[in-house]
Amino acid sequence: MWLATGHTDMRKGFDGLAALVQDHLQRDPFSGQVFVFRGRQGRLIKVLWWDGQGLCLFSKRLERGRFVWPATAGAAAALTPAQLAMLLEGIDRRAPERTDRPRLAG
């Protein structure tokens, strides 16, 4: 899974994002890997994925808050499935906070 660092023009659809993956990230958009893009304001993300039959495009807009994005110099940052799940929930993956603390020892 790959995060496209920086911001992306969210008017892009299947073909525009696939071209970004190929030209900017230097990766194959039809490899089955997941590619995640964020808009300028940080409230909207798009996820592009080839499922073997066609491209899938998922988008999510947060009503409150912003998606946390890495400040890296490269074009893409690697992401684990757990980190993607936290990202989609709007959780800062750099400092996740547990909410299910045990009440009693033993």
matplotlib code that plots the C-alpha trace (Angstrom):
import matplotlib.pyplot as plt

x = [0.0, 1.3, 0.5, 1.1, 2.8, 1.7, -1.7, -3.5, -6.2, -9.3, -11.1, -9.0, -10.8, -9.7, -7.5, -6.0, -5.0, -3.7, -1.5, -0.2, 0.7, 2.5, 4.2, 4.8, 5.1, 6.8, 4.7, 2.3, -1.4, -2.5, -0.2, -2.9, -1.3, -3.4, -2.6, -4.0, -4.3, -5.3, -6.7, -5.3, -7.5, -6.9, -10.6, -10.9, -8.9, -9.2, -8.0, -7.2, -6.9, -6.8, -8.8, -7.8, -10.9, -10.9, -9.9, -11.7, -12.0, -13.0, -13.3, -14.0, -14.6, -14.3, -17.0, -14.7, -10.9, -8.3, -6.6, -3.0, -0.5, 3.3, 5.7, 8.2, 10.4, 9.7, 6.8, 5.3, 5.3, 4.7, 1.7, 0.6, -3.0, -3.4, -2.1, -4.6, -7.4, -6.4, -6.1, -9.6, -10.9, -9.2, -6.8, -3.3, -1.2, 1.9, 0.4, -2.7, -4.5, -6.0, -9.4, -9.9, -7.7, -8.1, -9.9, -8.6, -5.4, -5.7]
y = [0.0, 3.4, 6.9, 9.6, 12.4, 16.0, 16.8, 15.7, 17.3, 15.5, 16.2, 13.3, 10.0, 6.5, 7.4, 10.6, 8.8, 5.8, 8.1, 9.7, 6.3, 5.4, 8.8, 10.4, 7.4, 5.2, 2.2, 0.0, 1.0, -2.5, -4.4, -5.0, -2.6, 0.1, 3.8, 6.5, 10.2, 13.3, 16.6, 20.0, 20.7, 17.2, 16.4, 14.1, 11.0, 8.7, 5.1, 3.4, -0.4, -2.9, -6.0, -8.1, -7.2, -3.5, -0.4, 0.4, 3.9, 4.6, 8.1, 9.4, 12.9, 13.7, 15.9, 17.1, 17.0, 16.2, 13.1, 12.9, 12.8, 12.1, 14.9, 13.0, 14.2, 11.3, 10.8, 7.9, 6.4, 2.7, 1.9, -1.2, -2.5, -1.5, 2.0, 2.3, 1.3, 3.9, 6.5, 5.7, 6.2, 9.6, 8.3, 9.7, 6.5, 8.1, 8.3, 6.1, 6.2, 3.1, 3.5, 0.0, 0.1, -2.7, -1.7, -4.5, -6.5, -10.2]
z = [0.0, -0.9, 0.2, -2.4, -0.4, -0.9, -2.2, -5.3, -7.5, -6.3, -9.6, -11.0, -11.5, -12.4, -15.4, -13.9, -10.7, -12.6, -14.6, -11.4, -10.1, -13.2, -13.9, -10.5, -8.2, -10.8, -9.9, -11.9, -11.2, -12.3, -9.9, -7.2, -4.8, -3.1, -3.7, -1.5, -2.4, -0.3, -1.3, -0.6, 2.5, 4.0, 4.4, 1.3, 0.3, -2.7, -2.8, -6.1, -6.4, -9.3, -8.2, -11.2, -13.3, -13.2, -11.2, -8.0, -6.6, -3.0, -1.6, 1.9, 3.2, 6.9, 8.3, 11.1, 11.3, 8.7, 7.5, 8.9, 6.1, 6.3, 5.8, 3.6, 0.8, -1.5, -3.9, -1.9, 1.6, 2.4, 4.5, 6.3, 6.2, 9.9, 9.2, 6.3, 8.6, 11.1, 8.3, 7.1, 10.6, 10.9, 13.5, 13.7, 13.1, 14.5, 18.0, 18.2, 21.5, 23.1, 24.6, 26.0, 29.2, 31.6, 34.9, 37.1, 37.3, 37.3]

ax = plt.figure().add_subplot(projection="3d")
ax.plot(x, y, z, "-o")
ax.set_aspect("equal")
plt.show()
